[in-house]
Every structure is written in structure tokens, then in C-alpha cells.
């Protein structure tokens, strides 16, 4: 093998290091600039203002690129590709602290095709997004006046700096020009630099909206939900303790009576089904898979909210989604442990099949919905279309990370917590379920069970929906954590009450009922999403409608799995407690 001379080798290494250093210094991830150093302006997407998720590449409109040599950009994280970030170099010649007087970018001959594209964009209120030093910038394409369409041809950038760091960027679109076929439109830009006292750590504060998120209504909703928790916990404790005390006293009296008195007595209630209450749930494989996925999703939500509070993830492009993907993959053993152990305790034999279902039930729903929407995005040539390479990466994460970790958790769960430890024996023959009032039927209990949990979070749903579907950045994750904890407490209390009513009606089908009565919260959340879509947004078109209702169905479904798991967890403790405290003959 031929080798380079020593001097030549060192020279090549020095050149490569210098080129890398030059490129990195000009990259937005460094955030430190020397005087006259290049500052890169990235063009991202363009799309209708009222359809925030419907975005297209900036140069899908007949804008022109600046004369400066192009810099290639690759998706640096998977979340950028999944969120439709399409960064392209603008070609604008911008240097740190160097003012630029109005400078021509290019001249566009407005052909009939280009005229139609610009008119359509102006008519539909298209806005575009750009980035300088990782700071987002928005601008409007044009304006409609008296049924005539004008386009803004001049971009004025006011950039503020503190020392060697950029702390603020403001864009002002100027110079309206009438759109007409055959016109020659000259696009120009200028850059003005000015010092600022804003700290680099606080530069993202201008994008936040404290007046919206910290409004009195928001604080009142938190206080209202907190009072609901106190009232509900107190009510549940009082009702159940008083009722159970009477039940214990009655059952103790029954135990002291002879057989004749017991036969003549009033035998009813939850004690009568002690031989069936711990019978395995129907469709135990699906049930255990949902429970395992619910524990994992609950862990993901708590971890991501905590990271968002501590690390301000909203300030970095795509960091929230990247963190969610990483945490979800890392918490896969939790899924395997709780799902596998529950399946083993319920006597399940096909544990490998259960493990596969538990590992892939949520990814399959997410990927199936995303790929369906992806076909529509491809048809519309939208930037939301997921690249094939990203699909392959997601598949590899599921197969080579999530699946092995779920397998490990399943094996540990089956060995450590897979033996039945019920306080009562299970009868060989199921006890017939007596007829009962219509409002004691599981279907009615399930529908009513989600009302109060939804009532504790529906105000927060408005703020979350607005931050995702409108131009708001959600940053009050302390509120979100408090509301999530309130939701957990309310869900547990409501599910315990629902289960007690069901058991007192001598119906032992509490496993699925406890899960579904809590999970029915998702039904009301999805119904609320319809109200929000039609009355709080101005979205339109097939792509945006499919995107909205598809991902809202995923959001509601995930929330339902979380609530169902939390409800089953609390109810399981409650059922074990009451049956372990009563002497069973």
C-alpha cells in the first residue's frame, strides 16, 4: 500500500482541519462568530397561514436563490425529517456585523406559470419560514388589495448581537409589487446589525406568549382541577370507607350466623363473587399488551415533561421529538416487564407472541397512521412527506432497539413477578352474572367513567392544541406536569368508584371495565378535537383535514391507553385490598 510523504500528509490533514473549522465556525450550532464571519440564512418552508402543518419547500414557489455558492444541508436528526424541515441555503451573502445596503438577489421573469403560483400563494395567505443561527423567522409572501395581488420583493433583516453571539433577528417584508404576467420582478434584501443587551440564554423569550399561556383562565383552570381532586378524593374516601365498613360488618355478622340464618339473610354484594373476581380477563394477550404499553407511555410522558422543564427543549429545532423517540426506545423494558408479568399471572402461554404484540402495538399504530398521511403528503408534494431513509431508520429502531429491550423486560417480568398471588382462589366454573339496572351495565359505566377525567384537563387541551396547530410555542411544562398528575389522581378515583359499583352488582368483569372506563377519556378528547377544528381553526383541504384528524386520533388513543393503565393500576390495588381484608370460607 502506497503512503503519502510525511510533509504532504500533514499538509492534507491541516487543509482538511482548516476546512472543517471554517465550516463549523459558520454553522449555527457553534453560535459564536468572529467579525466578518459568514452567517448562514437557511430557507425552510412555505405554506398557508391557517394550515400550519401543510408546508412545502421554500423554493417550490418561483423564488430565486442568491448568487453565493450553495451549502448542502442534510437532516441532522430524525425529528427534522419527520417534522418536514427542508432547509435549503438561501445564497444570501451575510457576514457577522457587516451591514448590507439593499442588494439585488435576482430578477424573475413572471411567466404565466410563475404568475399563477404567486397569485395562488398570495390568495391563500402563504407565509414562509427561515432560520438564522437556529432562530426561526417568519414572513408573508404577499398581500391582496381590491382583488389585486401584490408580492413583497424586499426582505429587510435587523439582526441584534451580544458580543460574538446573535440574540435576535427581525424580518420586515417591504416593497409591494403588482403581480402581472410578463412583469420583471427584482428581489432584494438588506441586513442591519445592531448591538443588544439581551443575553444569549434569553434570546428565545421573544417567541413566547406569556399573556396567552399564563392568562388568568389558565391559572383558574389549574385551581379548579386541583379543587376537583381534593373534592373527589375526599368523596371517594368517605363513600368507600363508610360503605366498606358496613359491608365488612355485615359480612362478619353473616360469618357468625348459622347456615339457616345465612340462607334467610340478605346475601348480595361484592363478596359473593370472590371466587371469580380474579379470573383472567378475556383476550388476555391484547389486554396485557395494552397495559404494558400504557406503563411505557406514562413513563415517556413523565420523562419528556421533566426534560422539557429542566432543559427548555422548545428552544432547539426538533429536540422535543428527538427526546421523545429516544425515551420511548429506552423505556421499552418497562413495557415488557409489566405486560409480560401480567400475561404470566393470568396464565398466558404464548408469551413470545404477547411480547411482539406489546412491543409493536403502539409503533404499528403510529407508523400506520403516519404512512397513510404520508401518501397524501407525497401527492401534494408537501415537505411533510417522510423520506424513505427515515422510514428505514424508524423500522430499524423498532426491530433492533425496541424489540430486544422489550424481550429483556418480558423475561425479567415473567421470572420476578409472573406467579399468581391472588388473595382468593378462582372457581373452576364461572358464576352466572345476575341481571342488574341498566346504569350498572359495563357499557354505561365505561362511557360515564371518562367524563370527570376529561373535565380536569379540557382547558389544558385548548392550550396544547393551540400550540401545535397554531403559531404558539408551548413552554409552560410545569402546568402540563401538574395537570397530568391531576389527571392520574382523578382517573384512579373515578375508576375505583366505577369498579366498586360493578362488583357490588355481582359482576366480576372488572378488568376490562376498569381499563375502558378510564380510557373513555380519549373519546371525549377526540370529540373536543372536532369542536376545535370547526370552531377554533380555519383549516381546510384534504391534506390538512387528514393530517389533523389522523394525528389527533393517535394523540387521543395514546392518552386513552395511559388513562386505562392508570385506572387499572389503582383498581387492581383496591380490589386486592378489599378481598384480602375479608375472611373467605
N, C-alpha and C positions, 0 to 999 in steps of 0.2 A: 504494500500500500504506500502510495507516494505521499510525502508530508511536505507542508509549506516550510520555507525557511523561517527561522525564528523571528527575524525582523519583520518579514511580510505577515506572519501570523499575528504578531502583536499589533501590527498596523490595522489589519482587518478587524480584530477584536475592538480596538479603540474606535474605529469608524462605526461599528455596529452599536457599541455602547453610547456613542455620541448621538447617533440617530434615534436610539430608543429614548435617551434622556430628553432630546429635543421634542420628540412626540409626546412623551409623558408629561413634560412641563406644560405643554399646550393643551393637555387633556383636562376635562372638567373635574376629574376625580382627584387631581392634585390640589386644586383650589388655591394655589399660590402662584402668583405671576410676577415676573420682573417687568420693569418698564420696557415698553415697545414689544413685549412678547405677544405671540399670536393668541387670540381669544376666538374659540370656535363657536359659530352660530349654527345650531342644528335645526333643520326643518322637520317637524314631526307629522302632524296630520291636519286634515281639514274636514269639516262636516257641518251639518245643520245644528244650529244653536240649541233647538228644542229636542234634538235626538243626540244626546251626548255620546252614546255608545256607538252610533253609526258614524264611523270615521273612515277616511280614505287618505292615501298618501298625499302629502302636500303638493307634489308635482303631478298629481293626477289632473289638476287644473292646469291650464296652459301658462303657468308662471315660468319664469326663466331662471336659470342658475347663474350665479355670479362668475366672473372670469377667473377667480382663483382656482388653482388645481384642486381636484376633488380629494377628499379624505374618506376612505371606506369605513363604514361602521357596521359592526356585527352585533347581533343580540348578545349582550354581555351576561344576561341572566335569562332563565327560562320564563320568568314572570313578565319580562318585557315582551317576549314573543306572544305569550298568552294574552296580554293586555292590548295587543295591537300597536305597540310602539314601533314606529317606522322612521327612525332617524336618518336623515339624508343631509349631507353637507350643503350649506347654502351657497358657498362660493363667495361670500362677502369677505372683504379684506378688513378685518378688525384687529387692532393691536391695543394692548393694555395702556390706558391713559393717553392714547393718541386720538384727539378729536378728528372727525371726518366730516368735512363740509358736504352738502348734497352732491352725491356721486351717482352717476348712471350705472344701473345694473345691466340693463339690456333694453332692446326695442322689440316690441311684439307687433307683428302684423296681424290685425284682427280679422282672420278669415271667418267665414260663416260658421264653421265648426267650433272655433275658439269663442266666437261671439255667443253661440248657444250655451257653451259650457259656463262662461262667466255669468250670463244672464240667469241661468238656472241656479247658480250658486248664490247670486245676489237675491233672487226671488225667494229662495229657501233659507235666507239669513245664515249663510255659511260663515263660520269662524275658523281660524287656523291657530295651531299651537306650535311654538318653537321653544328651544332651550338654549340658554347661555349659562355656562358654568353650573349646570344642573338646576337652574332656576327656570320654571315654566313661564312662558309669555303667551298671551292671547291677543289676537287682533281680528277685526272684522274685514271680510273681503270687500264689501261694497255697501251701497245704500240705494233704496228705492224711493224716488220722489216724483209724485204726479205721474205715475205709471211709466216713468223713465228710469233706467238702470244706470247707476254710476259705480265705478270701481276706484278704490283708493290706490294711488300709484306711488305714494311716498311713505316710507317707513322711517320714523324718527325714533332712535333709541337713546334714552337717557340712562346711563349706567353710573351707579354710585359705587365707590370703593372705599375700603378702610384699610390702609396700609397696602399690603400686597394681595388683598382678597376682595372679591366682588360681593357686595352685600345687597344690591338692589338693581333691578332692570325694569324700565318702563317703556312701553311701546305706544307711540301715538300715530295712528294712520292719518295721512293728510293727502290733500290734492285730489279731489274728486274729478273723474273724467268720464264723460258720457260714453257708454258702450254703443258702438255702431259699426256695422260691417265695413271693412276697408280702412278703418282708422289705424293709425300707428300710435301705440301706447308706449311711453317711456317710463320704465320703473326705476325709481331712485331710492337711495337710503342715506341717512346721516347718523353719526354717532357723537354724542356729547358725554364727556366724562366729568364727574364732579366728586369731591371728597365727601364722606359721610361719617357720622359718629355712631352709626348703627353697628353693633357687634355682629361678628360672623355667625355666632350661635343663635342670634335673634333675627336673622335675615328672612326666615320663613314666616315670621309673625304677620306680615302684611297680607298673606294669603288666607289667614284665619278670620273667622267672623264671630267674635265673642258676643256681639249683640244678638246673633241668631241662636247659638248653642247655649249661651248662659242666660237666656231670657228667663223672666220670672215664671213663665209657663213651664219651662224645663225643670226649674227648681221645685215648682209646685207639684209637678207630676212625680218627682222623686219622693217628696214628702208624702204625697198621697199614697204611693205604693208602699212606703215604709209603714204608714199607719195601717194599711190593709194587712200587712204582715203581722203587726202586733195584734190587731183585732182577730185575724184568722187563727193565729197560733193560740191565742187565749181561748177563743171559742172552741177550737178543736180539743184543746186540753180539758176544758171544762166539761164539754159534752161527753167526750170519750171516757174521761176518768169517772164521771158520775154514772154513766151508763154501764161501763165495765164493772164498776164497784157493785152495782145492783145485780149484774149478771153473775159475778163471782159469788155474791151472797146467795142468789137463787140456786146456782149450781151446787154450792156447798150444802144447801138445805136439801136439794134433791139427792145428793150422795148419802145423806144421813137417813133419808126415808127408805122404807122397805119397798119391795118390788110392786106391791099392790098400790101404795100411795104414789109411786113414781108413774105407774100406768095411768092412774086417775089424774095426775098432775098435768100442768100446762107445759108440755115439752116442746120447745121451739128454740130457735136461735142458732148462733154460730157454733155452739158446742156440738150440735147434732151432726155436723159434717167433719168432725175431727179425723175421721178415717179416710177422707177424700181430699182434704184441703191441700195436702202436699202431693197430690197426684201430678205427674208431669204434664206440662202444658201441651196442647195439641200443636202439631207441626213444630216439634221441639228444635229442629235444626234451624229453621228460619228465625224462631224466637231467640235462640241463643246467639245467632249471628247478629241480630239487631241489638241485643243487649251489649255484646262485645263492641260493636261499632259505636254505640251510644257512650260507653265509658271512654272510648278513644276520642270521640268528638268533644266530649266535655273537657277532657284534658287539654285538647288542642285549643279550645276557646279560652280557657283559663290561662294557658301559657302565652298565647299570642297577645291577649289583652295586657298581661303583665309586661311582656316585652315592649309593647307599644307605649305603656306608661313610662317605663324606665328608659327606653331608647328613642322615643319620638320617631317611630318608623315612617310616619307620614311625610317626613322631610326628604326621604330618599325614593327615587323613582323605582317602583316595583318591589320595594323591600317588604311591604306587608304581605304580598302574595308569596314571595320567596320564603319568608319566615313561616308562613302557614304550611307550604309544601314540605319544608324541612321538618317542622314539628310534627306534622301528620305522619310522615315516614318514620320518624324517630319514636313515636308513641305506639307503633304497631304492636309491640309486645303486650301492651295493656289490653288491646283488642283480643289477642289470642288468649291471654290469661283468663279474663272474665268470661268470654264466650266459651272457651274450651272447658273451663271448670264447671260452668252451669250445665253445659251439654252432658258432661260426665255424670254430674249429680242426678240429672234427670234420666239416666240410663241409656243415653245415646251410644250407639255402637260405631257408626260411620264417621269417626272423628276427623279423618283426612278431608272428607267431603265437606264437613262442617267448617273446618279450618279454611278451606278455599272460599266457601261462601262468605265467611266472616271477613276474610282479607279483602275480597273484591266487591262486596255488595255496594259500598259507597263509591269507590273508584269507578265501578261499572256504570252507576247512575250518573256520575259527574261526566265521565268521558262520553257516554252515550248521548247525553243532552248537548254537550259541547260539540261533538262531531256532527250532530243533526243541525245545529245552528251554524256550524262551520260551512256546510254545503250552501246555506243561504248566503253567508258572507262571501263565499267564493263567487256565487252567481252575481252578487252586487259589486264584486271587485273591491271589497272593503278591507281595510287594514286589520280588521278583527279576524280575518281568516288565519287559522293556525297553520304555520308551516309544517311540512311533512316531517322535517327533522325534529321539531318539538314534539310531535305525536310519538315518534320513535323514542325520544327521551323519556316521556311520561310513561310509556309502556315498559321501558327498561327499569324505571323506578319501581313500578308495581311488581315486576317479576323478580328483580334482583335485590330489592331492598325491603319492600313492604311484605312480600310473601315469606322470605326467610325469617324476618323478625316476628311475624305473626305465628309461624311454626314454632319458634322458640318459646313464645309466650303460651301457646297452646299446650306444649309438652309440660312446661312448668306448672301451669294451672291444673292440668289433669292429675299430676302427681302430688301436688301440695294441697289442692282444695277440690278434688274430684270425687270424694266419698260422701254419700248422703248422710246428713247429720240432723234429720228432722226430729222434732220433739214428739211426734206422733207416728204410729205405724200407718201404712197405707193399706186400705182394704183391697182384697183381691177383686171384688165385684164393685163397680161404681154405684153409688147411692143415687136413686132417681131424684131429679130436681123437681121440687113441688111448684105448682103454679103460684104466681105472685102478681102484685099490682103492676100495671103497665110501666109506671115510672121506676120500678125496680129492675126492669129488664136491662141487660148489659148494654144494648144499643143506645138506650136513653141515657144511661149513666155515662157512657163514653162521650156523647155529644155535649152533655152538661159539664163534664169534667174540665174542659178546656176554657170555659168562659172566664173564670177568675184569673187563671194564669195569663190569659191574653189581656185582661183588663189591667194587669200590673205592668205590662210592657208596651201597650199600643202607642203611648205618647213617644216613647223612645224609638219605636219603629218609624215614626214620621221623620225624626232627625236622621236616622240611619238611611232611610230611603232617599231623603233629600241629598245627603252627602254622596250617595252612589249614583243617583240618576240625575242630579243637577250639579251646578258648579259650586259645590261646597266641599270643603275638606274637613272630614270628621277628625277631631283631635281630643275630644273630652272622654278619653277612655276610662277615666276614673268613674264617670257617670255610668258608662257601659258595664264596668265590673260590678258596681253597686246594684244596677238593675238586674244583671244576670244572677247575682246571689239572691236577690229578692224573688226572682222567678223560680229559682230552685226551692226556696222555702215554701212559697205559695203552692207550687206544684206538689211537693211532698204532703203538705197538709190536706189539700183538696183530694188527692188520690187516696190518702188514708181514710178520709170520711166516706168516699165513694165505695171503697173496698169493704168498710165495716157494714154499710147498708146492704151490700151484695151478700156478704157472709151471713148477716142476720136474717136474710131472706132464704137461707139454707141453699145458696148457690155457690158452689166451690170453684167456679171458673174465674178465679180472681187474677190469675197470671196475665192472661192477655187483656183482661178488662182493666187492670191497673196500668198496664203499658199504654193501651189505646186511649183511656180516659185522659191521661196526661198528654199523649201525643196529639190529641184532637186540638190542642192549642194551635198546631200548624194549619188546621183547616181555617180557623178564624184569621190567622195571619195572611193566608193566601187570599181569603175573601177581602181583607183590608187592602191587599195589593191591587185588586180590581178597582176599588174606590180611589186609591191613589193614582192609578193610571188614568182614569177617565176624568177626575176632578182636580188633580193637582199637577198634572203634566200636560204638555202639548205634543206628546209623541204621536207619530203617525207612520204608516208604511208597514209592509210585511216584515222587513228585516228587524226594525226596532220592536215591533209587537212580539215577534217570535223570540227575540233576544230577551226582552223584559219578562215575559211570562215563563219562558224556559228557565231562566236563572232564578226567578222568584219561586218557581216550583222546587228547585234544588234547595234554595235557602229555607223554604218552609219545611221541606222534607227533613233536612238536617236538624232543624230546630225541633221537629216532631220526634225524631229519634233521641235527641238529647233529653227532651222532657219526658218521653216514655221511659227511658232508662232511669232517670232520676226518680220518677214516680214509682217504678217497680222496686228500686232500691229501698226507698222509705217504707213502702208497703210490705216488702219482704221482712224487714226488721220488725214491723208492727205485728204481722201475722205470727212470726216466730215467738214474739214476746207474749202475746195473749194466750197462745196454745201451750206454751211452756209453763205458764202460771196456773193452769187449771189441771186438776188431777183427772186423768183419763183412765177409766176402768178397762 
